[in-house]
Amino acid sequence: MTNGKRKYLSCKKDCHVSLKLSEEDFMKLESDAKSAGMDRSKYLRALIQNAKGIDPTFVADRAQLIRNVSGVSNNVNQMAHLANAQGQIYFSAIEEVRQEVVKLQDILKEVLDVWQLRKS
């Protein structure tokens, strides 16, 4: 049934959401909505209704993993910078990089093991 304002009473949309986007994100939204043949509101509603959602599991593990990977990457980057500045690299520096990569592999394996245990 109609009430003069909406096509159907069941299409009631009382909530209003304000959203800030970067210029780039806004242009993508505009482009994607236009490609889908929808206005922005209808396009965003379709995204929400059809979304699988963001996986909220293992947030702390992910944050710790990112910190660990960043730390190892930073160490390797500092060694590479030093090698470039000196114009040469010593075997000991190569060994340090190798040890950092092994440490990174161990971290990734540990996180993978924990995630697999939690999922089962």
N, C-alpha and C positions, 0 to 999 in steps of 0.2 A: 504494500500500500504506500501511497505517496502522501506527503504532507505539504507540498508546495515548495519546499526548500531542497529536499533530498529526493533522489530518485526512489529510494526505498528506505523505510524506517530502520531496516537492519543494517544500513550503511552508515550508522551513526559514528562520527569521529569527533569526540569531544576533547581529546588531548592534543596539545600543540607542542612541538619540539623545536627549539632553536638550535642551530648547529653552525659552528664556525669552521670554515675550510680554507686551506691555502688557495691561491689563485689556480695553481696547477690541479689540485683536487677538484675544485669547482668546475674547471673546464672539462675534466674527465667525466664528472657527473653529468654535466650538460650534454656532452657528446654521447655518452652511454645511454642516457635517457632518450635522446633524439633518435639514436640508432634503434632503440627498442620501440619507438613510436609512442612514448609516454611522456607525461610531464614529470618534473622532478619528484613531486610528492608521490605520485603513483609508482614511479620507478623505485624510490626508497622503500615504500611499503612492500613492493614485490620482493625486494632484496631481503627485508626482514622476515617476511612470511616463508620464503624459500631457503633461508640460510640454515646451514648446519651448525652455526655458532662457532665460537672460538674455544679451543680445547683448554679448559682451566686447570687441567691436571699437571702436576709436577712443576708448578710455577717456581718454587724455591730451588728445585734441582736445576731448572733452566737458568735461573739467575746465577747460581753458583758455577754452572758450566761456562756461562758467558764470561764471568770474572776470571775463571781459570784459563780459558782459551785466550782471553785478552792479555793476561799476565805472561803466558808463554810466548804469545805473538810479539808482545812488546820486547821481551828479552831477545828474541831472534832478530827483531828489527834493529835493536840497539847494536847487536853484534855485527849485523850487515852494514850499518852506518859507519861503525868504527873501521871495518875492513875497507870500505870505500874511501874513507878519509885518509887512511894510512897507505892506500894503494897496494896493499898486500894482506894476506890472511894467513894466520898461523894454524898449524894442525890442531893446536889446543882449542882455538876458536871454533874450528869445524867440529871438534869433539863436543864442545859445549852446546852447539846448535843441535847436534845429533841427540844429546842427552835431553834437551828441551823437547824435541820431537817425540822421543820415547815417553817422556813425562806426559805429554799431551795425549798420546795413544793410551796410556794407562788411565788417564782421567776419563777419556771417552769410553773406554771399555767398562770402567767402574759404573759410570752413569747408565750405560746401556744395560748392564746386569741389574742394577737397581730398578730401572723402568720395567724390565721384563718380569722381575719378581712381583712388582706392584700390580702389573696388569693381569697376572695369573691368579 
